[in-house]
Amino acid sequence: MRTLGLDIGDKRIGVAISDPAEILASPLATITREDDKKAIDDIIKFVDQNDVERIVVGLPYSLDGSIGGQANKVMDFAERLSQYTRASMEIWDERLSTVAVERLLREAGKKKAKKRERRDAAAAAFILQGYLDSLKVCD
């Protein structure tokens, strides 16, 4: 089974995908979020092309664990997305994922020109990998 991971932002959506054994998450793409309908269509294309059965959406809780404005926007988008796919939807705590990915990219010496695109897809992979790792702990 394959799982898609999403890092949903106001301007871009990072997309990652698991291998069929759900061991490793890899960055897949960054979607420019011009309007929600087009973004949802782009995500559904990835779902269909890769036989995705589950979508993991990173939820940006506040550091104190509360749900703020951005988290509400992400939940609204995830709800709309769920109406267009049979893939199950999971919410995953993504606190500090972008910060961790920015540090990794900086340490890897990535150029700033494509840094945002890499960052968003890498953040989606970071979120998805955390989710996949949690599945192995529960087995």
C-alpha positions as protocol buffer text, in pm:
chain_id: "A"
residue {
  index: 1
  type: MET
  ca { x: 0 y: 0 z: 0 }
}
residue {
  index: 2
  type: ARG
  ca { x: 120 y: 351 z: -71 }
}
residue {
  index: 3
  type: THR
  ca { x: 59 y: 655 z: 145 }
}
residue {
  index: 4
  type: LEU
  ca { x: 77 y: 1017 z: 35 }
}
residue {
  index: 5
  type: GLY
  ca { x: 200 y: 1284 z: 278 }
}
residue {
  index: 6
  type: LEU
  ca { x: 96 y: 1649 z: 255 }
}
residue {
  index: 7
  type: ASP
  ca { x: 243 y: 1965 z: 405 }
}
residue {
  index: 8
  type: ILE
  ca { x: -33 y: 2217 z: 335 }
}
residue {
  index: 9
  type: GLY
  ca { x: 57 y: 2584 z: 332 }
}
residue {
  index: 10
  type: ASP
  ca { x: -121 y: 2894 z: 209 }
}
residue {
  index: 11
  type: LYS
  ca { x: 99 y: 2928 z: -102 }
}
residue {
  index: 12
  type: ARG
  ca { x: 239 y: 2578 z: -161 }
}
residue {
  index: 13
  type: ILE
  ca { x: 161 y: 2215 z: -76 }
}
residue {
  index: 14
  type: GLY
  ca { x: 450 y: 1976 z: -30 }
}
residue {
  index: 15
  type: VAL
  ca { x: 378 y: 1621 z: -144 }
}
residue {
  index: 16
  type: ALA
  ca { x: 562 y: 1303 z: -47 }
}
residue {
  index: 17
  type: ILE
  ca { x: 496 y: 936 z: -110 }
}
residue {
  index: 18
  type: SER
  ca { x: 581 y: 612 z: 63 }
}
residue {
  index: 19
  type: ASP
  ca { x: 725 y: 303 z: -97 }
}
residue {
  index: 20
  type: PRO
  ca { x: 474 y: 13 z: -130 }
}
residue {
  index: 21
  type: ALA
  ca { x: 602 y: -147 z: 193 }
}
residue {
  index: 22
  type: GLU
  ca { x: 547 y: 182 z: 380 }
}
residue {
  index: 23
  type: ILE
  ca { x: 902 y: 193 z: 513 }
}
residue {
  index: 24
  type: LEU
  ca { x: 1043 y: 501 z: 343 }
}
residue {
  index: 25
  type: ALA
  ca { x: 892 y: 840 z: 258 }
}
residue {
  index: 26
  type: SER
  ca { x: 1031 y: 1035 z: -37 }
}
residue {
  index: 27
  type: PRO
  ca { x: 964 y: 1391 z: -153 }
}
residue {
  index: 28
  type: LEU
  ca { x: 746 y: 1384 z: -463 }
}
residue {
  index: 29
  type: ALA
  ca { x: 646 y: 1736 z: -566 }
}
residue {
  index: 30
  type: THR
  ca { x: 547 y: 2085 z: -463 }
}
residue {
  index: 31
  type: ILE
  ca { x: 210 y: 2215 z: -575 }
}
residue {
  index: 32
  type: THR
  ca { x: 163 y: 2590 z: -611 }
}
residue {
  index: 33
  type: ARG
  ca { x: -165 y: 2667 z: -440 }
}
residue {
  index: 34
  type: GLU
  ca { x: -329 y: 2916 z: -675 }
}
residue {
  index: 35
  type: ASP
  ca { x: -677 y: 2794 z: -593 }
}
residue {
  index: 36
  type: ASP
  ca { x: -804 y: 2502 z: -388 }
}
residue {
  index: 37
  type: LYS
  ca { x: -987 y: 2324 z: -669 }
}
residue {
  index: 38
  type: LYS
  ca { x: -674 y: 2303 z: -885 }
}
residue {
  index: 39
  type: ALA
  ca { x: -462 y: 2197 z: -586 }
}
residue {
  index: 40
  type: ILE
  ca { x: -711 y: 1921 z: -501 }
}
residue {
  index: 41
  type: ASP
  ca { x: -714 y: 1807 z: -865 }
}
residue {
  index: 42
  type: ASP
  ca { x: -332 y: 1789 z: -862 }
}
residue {
  index: 43
  type: ILE
  ca { x: -333 y: 1585 z: -539 }
}
residue {
  index: 44
  type: ILE
  ca { x: -598 y: 1348 z: -676 }
}
residue {
  index: 45
  type: LYS
  ca { x: -380 y: 1290 z: -985 }
}
residue {
  index: 46
  type: PHE
  ca { x: -96 y: 1177 z: -757 }
}
residue {
  index: 47
  type: VAL
  ca { x: -339 y: 953 z: -566 }
}
residue {
  index: 48
  type: ASP
  ca { x: -468 y: 792 z: -884 }
}
residue {
  index: 49
  type: GLN
  ca { x: -129 y: 757 z: -1057 }
}
residue {
  index: 50
  type: ASN
  ca { x: 30 y: 589 z: -755 }
}
residue {
  index: 51
  type: ASP
  ca { x: -262 y: 377 z: -625 }
}
residue {
  index: 52
  type: VAL
  ca { x: -254 y: 566 z: -295 }
}
residue {
  index: 53
  type: GLU
  ca { x: -481 y: 424 z: -26 }
}
residue {
  index: 54
  type: ARG
  ca { x: -407 y: 670 z: 256 }
}
residue {
  index: 55
  type: ILE
  ca { x: -328 y: 1041 z: 278 }
}
residue {
  index: 56
  type: VAL
  ca { x: -145 y: 1181 z: 581 }
}
residue {
  index: 57
  type: VAL
  ca { x: -198 y: 1552 z: 634 }
}
residue {
  index: 58
  type: GLY
  ca { x: 42 y: 1740 z: 857 }
}
residue {
  index: 59
  type: LEU
  ca { x: -146 y: 1951 z: 1111 }
}
residue {
  index: 60
  type: PRO
  ca { x: 43 y: 2254 z: 1244 }
}
residue {
  index: 61
  type: TYR
  ca { x: -53 y: 2251 z: 1610 }
}
residue {
  index: 62
  type: SER
  ca { x: 73 y: 2544 z: 1814 }
}
residue {
  index: 63
  type: LEU
  ca { x: 370 y: 2468 z: 2037 }
}
residue {
  index: 64
  type: ASP
  ca { x: 136 y: 2448 z: 2336 }
}
residue {
  index: 65
  type: GLY
  ca { x: -72 y: 2181 z: 2157 }
}
residue {
  index: 66
  type: SER
  ca { x: -367 y: 2404 z: 2073 }
}
residue {
  index: 67
  type: ILE
  ca { x: -524 y: 2436 z: 1730 }
}
residue {
  index: 68
  type: GLY
  ca { x: -476 y: 2781 z: 1584 }
}
residue {
  index: 69
  type: GLY
  ca { x: -579 y: 2958 z: 1266 }
}
residue {
  index: 70
  type: GLN
  ca { x: -340 y: 2778 z: 1031 }
}
residue {
  index: 71
  type: ALA
  ca { x: -439 y: 2437 z: 1169 }
}
residue {
  index: 72
  type: ASN
  ca { x: -805 y: 2523 z: 1110 }
}
residue {
  index: 73
  type: LYS
  ca { x: -725 y: 2614 z: 748 }
}
residue {
  index: 74
  type: VAL
  ca { x: -544 y: 2283 z: 701 }
}
residue {
  index: 75
  type: MET
  ca { x: -835 y: 2087 z: 850 }
}
residue {
  index: 76
  type: ASP
  ca { x: -1081 y: 2267 z: 619 }
}
residue {
  index: 77
  type: PHE
  ca { x: -868 y: 2187 z: 315 }
}
residue {
  index: 78
  type: ALA
  ca { x: -830 y: 1822 z: 423 }
}
residue {
  index: 79
  type: GLU
  ca { x: -1206 y: 1795 z: 465 }
}
residue {
  index: 80
  type: ARG
  ca { x: -1264 y: 1928 z: 112 }
}
residue {
  index: 81
  type: LEU
  ca { x: -996 y: 1693 z: -25 }
}
residue {
  index: 82
  type: SER
  ca { x: -1158 y: 1393 z: 144 }
}
residue {
  index: 83
  type: GLN
  ca { x: -1474 y: 1453 z: -61 }
}
residue {
  index: 84
  type: TYR
  ca { x: -1281 y: 1378 z: -383 }
}
residue {
  index: 85
  type: THR
  ca { x: -1104 y: 1054 z: -291 }
}
residue {
  index: 86
  type: ARG
  ca { x: -1164 y: 713 z: -139 }
}
residue {
  index: 87
  type: ALA
  ca { x: -820 y: 718 z: 21 }
}
residue {
  index: 88
  type: SER
  ca { x: -842 y: 731 z: 398 }
}
residue {
  index: 89
  type: MET
  ca { x: -730 y: 1054 z: 562 }
}
residue {
  index: 90
  type: GLU
  ca { x: -505 y: 1074 z: 866 }
}
residue {
  index: 91
  type: ILE
  ca { x: -399 y: 1386 z: 1054 }
}
residue {
  index: 92
  type: TRP
  ca { x: -43 y: 1393 z: 1190 }
}
residue {
  index: 93
  type: ASP
  ca { x: 120 y: 1644 z: 1425 }
}
residue {
  index: 94
  type: GLU
  ca { x: 373 y: 1837 z: 1217 }
}
residue {
  index: 95
  type: ARG
  ca { x: 502 y: 2077 z: 1480 }
}
residue {
  index: 96
  type: LEU
  ca { x: 851 y: 2199 z: 1390 }
}
residue {
  index: 97
  type: SER
  ca { x: 877 y: 1982 z: 1076 }
}
residue {
  index: 98
  type: THR
  ca { x: 957 y: 2280 z: 853 }
}
residue {
  index: 99
  type: VAL
  ca { x: 1218 y: 2404 z: 1100 }
}
residue {
  index: 100
  type: ALA
  ca { x: 1385 y: 2060 z: 1104 }
}
residue {
  index: 101
  type: VAL
  ca { x: 1382 y: 2036 z: 723 }
}
residue {
  index: 102
  type: GLU
  ca { x: 1522 y: 2388 z: 682 }
}
residue {
  index: 103
  type: ARG
  ca { x: 1809 y: 2292 z: 910 }
}
residue {
  index: 104
  type: LEU
  ca { x: 1876 y: 1973 z: 712 }
}
residue {
  index: 105
  type: LEU
  ca { x: 1871 y: 2157 z: 380 }
}
residue {
  index: 106
  type: ARG
  ca { x: 2098 y: 2429 z: 515 }
}
residue {
  index: 107
  type: GLU
  ca { x: 2343 y: 2169 z: 640 }
}
residue {
  index: 108
  type: ALA
  ca { x: 2330 y: 1997 z: 301 }
}
residue {
  index: 109
  type: GLY
  ca { x: 2427 y: 2329 z: 139 }
}
residue {
  index: 110
  type: LYS
  ca { x: 2125 y: 2356 z: -91 }
}
residue {
  index: 111
  type: LYS
  ca { x: 2098 y: 2670 z: -302 }
}
residue {
  index: 112
  type: LYS
  ca { x: 1828 y: 2919 z: -207 }
}
residue {
  index: 113
  type: ALA
  ca { x: 1677 y: 2941 z: -557 }
}
residue {
  index: 114
  type: LYS
  ca { x: 1494 y: 2609 z: -526 }
}
residue {
  index: 115
  type: LYS
  ca { x: 1503 y: 2591 z: -150 }
}
residue {
  index: 116
  type: ARG
  ca { x: 1132 y: 2664 z: -99 }
}
residue {
  index: 117
  type: GLU
  ca { x: 1020 y: 2391 z: -339 }
}
residue {
  index: 118
  type: ARG
  ca { x: 1262 y: 2142 z: -186 }
}
residue {
  index: 119
  type: ARG
  ca { x: 1163 y: 2251 z: 163 }
}
residue {
  index: 120
  type: ASP
  ca { x: 791 y: 2193 z: 111 }
}
residue {
  index: 121
  type: ALA
  ca { x: 831 y: 1848 z: -48 }
}
residue {
  index: 122
  type: ALA
  ca { x: 1096 y: 1756 z: 211 }
}
residue {
  index: 123
  type: ALA
  ca { x: 867 y: 1870 z: 493 }
}
residue {
  index: 124
  type: ALA
  ca { x: 593 y: 1646 z: 353 }
}
residue {
  index: 125
  type: ALA
  ca { x: 841 y: 1356 z: 351 }
}
residue {
  index: 126
  type: PHE
  ca { x: 946 y: 1438 z: 708 }
}
residue {
  index: 127
  type: ILE
  ca { x: 580 y: 1434 z: 819 }
}
residue {
  index: 128
  type: LEU
  ca { x: 506 y: 1112 z: 631 }
}
residue {
  index: 129
  type: GLN
  ca { x: 819 y: 940 z: 764 }
}
residue {
  index: 130
  type: GLY
  ca { x: 716 y: 1021 z: 1121 }
}
residue {
  index: 131
  type: TYR
  ca { x: 376 y: 868 z: 1054 }
}
residue {
  index: 132
  type: LEU
  ca { x: 526 y: 557 z: 889 }
}
residue {
  index: 133
  type: ASP
  ca { x: 769 y: 512 z: 1177 }
}
residue {
  index: 134
  type: SER
  ca { x: 479 y: 527 z: 1423 }
}
residue {
  index: 135
  type: LEU
  ca { x: 310 y: 239 z: 1238 }
}
residue {
  index: 136
  type: LYS
  ca { x: 616 y: 20 z: 1292 }
}
residue {
  index: 137
  type: VAL
  ca { x: 621 y: 97 z: 1665 }
}
residue {
  index: 138
  type: CYS
  ca { x: 259 y: -16 z: 1693 }
}
residue {
  index: 139
  type: ASP
  ca { x: 319 y: -348 z: 1510 }
}
